């Protein structure tokens, strides 16, 4: 089985194909957390971003349920598969950045600014939706598409080629900790269409249907590590700093801006799909079909919470 992070508009942690046993003291009688009788081997792919830092502990937690994970780090959001969304990742992570002392306090102030975006990224989607919701015409803004990694946004911002970077952490954190950049007053993490949504944990349908017990243990292990991350964000700042090769102050700032949460806001995902169709990004309106590709079954068992409480109507 493989797991990876995929998609450009909405990143997905994907659990794919092919099988071959820590049970918390308080959960030894919990069927969602009992150890599997036979081991399952998994390849986990992920992107090295703050919001996904809890996943570095997933192999350790999953091993306690007899799920053996090998991690693979992907450098780009690519590849699509038939997947079922089973949990949320959290919110935040994406950020707006301006030069120190050049705050943008209102959306109306964007008209005179040159804006660097990565078209197709979730950060871009949040920004485009926020622009529209605040009564601006995106097509009339001075947009520059930045090619390559987040470091190119920082270079363009420092070089005054752009006035606003629509980017993501840890790059905003780098500018902040170096002292030459700041977050503007406006934020794109609160749009009605997208909110702060970062990504979705998803499992391959074929594997899920053939191995529901292993899928349950993976979701339960994921819930475990997110709880740890929520309780001790500084621990995860250190983990992230180590894994990403970052100074701890940069990692801490990036983690501070990120909210870990397993809730799965299904209606937000539907709104995203409709927004993309309405704005010509995708060719077919599929928001009405999205519900069949999400299930709260495993997440509800792992958390003891209802689908509604986990974000089904949000």
C-alpha positions in Angstrom: 0.0 0.0 0.0 1.2 3.5 -0.7 0.2 6.8 0.9 1.0 10.1 -0.6 0.0 13.7 -0.6 -1.6 14.6 -3.9 -3.6 17.3 -5.7 -2.9 21.0 -6.4 -6.1 22.7 -5.3 -6.6 20.6 -2.2 -3.8 18.4 -1.1 -4.7 14.8 -0.2 -2.8 12.3 1.9 -3.6 9.2 -0.1 -3.5 5.6 1.0 -3.0 3.3 -1.9 -3.2 -0.4 -2.6 -1.6 -3.7 -1.6 -1.4 -5.6 1.7 0.8 -8.5 2.5 0.2 -5.7 14.3 0.9 0.7 20.9 -2.4 0.4 21.9 -2.9 3.2 24.3 -3.7 2.0 27.8 -7.0 3.8 27.8 -8.0 2.3 24.5 -7.1 -1.4 24.8 -10.8 -2.4 24.6 -11.5 0.0 21.8 -12.1 -2.0 18.6 -10.8 0.9 16.5 -7.4 0.6 18.3 -6.8 -3.1 18.8 -3.7 -4.5 17.3 -4.2 -6.2 13.9 -3.5 -10.0 13.9 -1.3 -9.7 10.8 0.9 -6.9 9.8 0.1 -4.5 6.9 3.0 -2.7 5.1 2.4 0.8 3.9 4.4 3.4 1.9 3.5 6.9 3.2 4.1 9.8 0.9 3.9 13.4 2.2 5.0 16.9 1.6 7.3 18.6 4.1 5.1 21.4 5.2 4.2 22.5 8.8 0.6 21.3 8.6 1.7 17.7 8.0 4.4 17.6 10.6 2.4 15.2 12.8 2.7 12.6 10.1 6.4 12.2 11.0 5.1 10.3 14.1 2.6 8.3 12.2 4.9 5.3 11.6 5.6 5.0 15.3 1.9 5.2 16.3 0.7 2.9 13.5 3.3 0.3 14.4 1.5 -0.2 17.7 -1.5 -1.3 15.7 0.7 -3.6 13.6 0.7 -1.2 10.6 4.3 -0.9 9.2 4.9 2.4 7.4 7.7 3.5 5.1 7.9 7.2 4.5 8.6 8.9 1.1 8.9 12.6 0.8 7.4 14.1 -2.3 8.6 17.4 -3.7 5.5 18.4 -5.6 1.7 18.0 -5.5 0.9 15.7 -8.3 -0.8 12.4 -9.2 -4.5 11.7 -8.8 -6.1 8.5 -7.7 -9.5 7.2 -6.8 -9.6 8.1 -3.2 -12.1 8.6 -0.3 -11.6 11.5 2.1 -11.5 10.2 5.7 -10.1 13.0 7.8 -9.0 16.6 7.8 -5.5 18.0 8.3 -6.1 21.4 9.9 -6.1 25.0 8.9 -3.8 27.9 8.4 -0.3 27.1 6.9 -1.0 29.3 3.8 0.0 33.0 4.3 0.2 36.5 2.9 3.4 38.4 3.2 4.5 42.0 2.6 7.7 43.9 3.3 8.1 45.3 6.8 6.2 48.6 7.2 4.1 48.1 4.1 0.9 46.7 5.6 -2.2 46.2 3.6 -5.1 46.9 5.9 -8.1 46.5 3.5 -8.8 44.4 0.5 -9.5 47.6 -1.5 -5.9 48.4 -1.1 -4.8 45.6 -3.4 -5.6 47.6 -6.6 -2.2 49.4 -6.5 -0.2 46.4 -5.5 1.7 43.8 -7.6 0.8 40.4 -6.3 2.8 37.2 -6.6 0.8 33.9 -6.7 1.2 30.3 -7.6 -1.8 29.6 -9.7 -3.4 26.3 -8.7 -2.1 26.2 -5.2 -4.5 26.1 -2.2 -3.0 29.4 -1.1 -3.9 30.9 -4.5 -7.4 29.4 -4.2 -7.9 31.0 -0.8 -6.7 34.3 -2.1 -8.8 34.3 -5.2 -12.0 33.4 -3.2 -11.2 36.1 -0.7 -10.7 38.7 -3.5 -14.1 37.8 -4.9 -15.9 37.8 -1.6 -14.5 41.3 -0.8 -16.0 42.8 -4.0 -12.8 42.9 -6.2 -12.3 41.8 -9.7 -9.4 39.3 -9.7 -8.9 39.8 -13.4 -8.1 43.5 -12.8 -5.5 42.9 -10.2 -1.8 43.1 -11.1 -1.0 39.4 -10.8 2.4 37.8 -11.4 2.6 34.0 -11.5 5.7 32.9 -9.5 7.2 29.7 -10.9 9.1 27.4 -8.6 9.3 27.0 -4.9 8.4 29.4 -2.1 11.9 30.9 -2.0 11.2 32.6 -5.3 8.4 34.5 -3.7 10.7 35.8 -1.0 13.3 36.9 -3.6 10.6 38.7 -5.6 9.3 40.4 -2.5 12.7 41.5 -1.3 13.6 42.7 -4.8 10.4 44.7 -5.0 9.2 42.9 -8.0 6.0 42.2 -6.1 4.4 43.9 -3.1 2.4 40.9 -1.8 3.3 37.3 -1.8 0.5 34.7 -1.7 2.5 31.9 -0.4 2.8 29.3 2.5 4.9 28.4 5.4 7.7 28.0 6.2 8.5 30.8 3.7 6.5 33.4 5.4 8.1 32.4 8.7 11.5 32.8 7.1 10.7 36.5 6.1 9.2 37.2 9.6 12.1 35.7 11.6 14.7 37.5 9.4 13.0 40.7 10.3 12.3 42.2 6.8 8.7 41.0 6.3 5.3 41.0 8.0 1.9 39.6 7.7 -0.6 42.2 6.3 -3.8 42.9 8.2 -5.8 41.2 5.5 -5.8 37.4 5.6 -7.0 34.8 3.1 -7.5 32.0 5.6 -11.1 33.1 6.5 -13.0 33.1 3.2 -16.5 31.7 3.2 -15.7 29.5 0.3 -12.5 27.9 1.6 -11.8 29.0 5.1 -8.4 27.9 6.4 -8.6 24.4 4.9 -5.2 22.9 4.1 -5.6 19.3 3.1 -7.6 16.1 3.4 -6.4 12.6 4.5 -7.7 10.1 1.9 -7.6 6.4 1.3 -7.7 4.5 -1.9 -11.2 3.1 -2.3 -10.1 -0.4 -3.3 -7.8 -0.8 -0.3 -10.5 0.7 2.0 -13.1 -1.8 0.9 -10.7 -4.8 1.0 -9.0 -3.8 4.3 -11.4 -1.8 6.4 -9.6 -2.9 9.7 -6.2 -1.7 8.5 -7.8 1.6 7.3 -9.4 2.1 10.7 -6.0 1.6 12.4 -4.4 4.1 10.1 -7.1 6.7 10.8 -6.9 6.0 14.5 -3.1 6.4 14.5 -3.5 9.7 12.7 -6.0 10.9 15.3 -3.5 9.9 18.0 -0.6 11.9 16.5 -2.8 15.0 15.9 -3.8 14.9 19.6 -0.1 14.9 20.5 0.6 17.8 18.1 -2.3 19.8 19.5 -1.1 19.3 23.1 2.6 20.1 22.4 3.1 22.3 19.3 6.6 23.2 20.3 7.6 19.5 20.1 6.4 19.5 16.6 8.2 22.7 15.8 11.4 20.8 16.8 10.4 17.8 14.7 9.6 19.9 11.7 12.8 21.9 12.1 14.8 18.7 12.1 13.0 17.1 9.2 12.9 20.2 7.0 16.4 21.4 7.9 15.1 24.7 9.2 16.2 26.9 12.1 13.9 26.3 15.1 12.7 29.9 15.2 11.4 29.5 11.6 9.8 26.2 12.3 8.2 27.6 15.5 6.7 30.5 13.6 5.3 28.2 10.9 3.8 25.9 13.5 2.3 28.8 15.4 0.4 29.8 12.3 -0.9 26.3 11.7 -3.9 24.7 13.5 -3.9 20.9 13.7 -7.4 19.5 13.5 -8.9 16.1 12.2 -12.3 17.7 11.4 -13.4 17.2 7.8 -15.4 20.2 6.5 -17.3 18.6 3.6 -19.4 21.6 2.6 -16.2 23.6 2.3 -14.8 21.1 -0.1 -18.1 21.3 -2.1 -17.8 25.1 -2.2 -14.3 24.9 -3.4 -15.3 22.6 -6.3 -18.1 25.0 -7.3 -15.8 28.0 -7.1 -13.3 26.3 -9.4 -16.0 25.5 -11.9 -17.6 29.0 -11.7 -14.2 30.5 -12.5 -13.3 28.3 -15.3 -10.6 26.3 -13.5 -12.3 23.0 -13.9 -14.5 22.0 -16.9 -17.3 20.2 -15.0 -19.5 21.1 -12.0 -18.9 18.2 -9.7 -19.9 19.6 -6.3 -23.0 17.5 -6.2 -21.0 14.4 -6.6 -18.3 15.0 -4.0 -20.2 13.6 -1.0 -19.8 10.0 -2.4 -16.0 10.4 -2.1 -16.0 11.2 1.6 -16.8 9.0 4.6 -16.9 9.8 8.3 -17.1 6.2 9.3 -13.5 5.7 10.3 -13.0 9.1 11.8 -16.1 8.8 13.9 -14.9 5.5 15.4 -11.4 6.9 16.1 -12.7 10.0 17.8 -16.1 9.0 19.3 -17.6 12.0 17.6 -20.5 12.3 15.2 -20.2 13.2 11.5 -21.9 16.5 12.2 -19.6 17.3 15.0 -16.7 16.4 12.7 -17.7 19.0 10.1 -20.1 17.2 7.7 -22.2 20.4 7.4 -19.4 23.0 7.5 
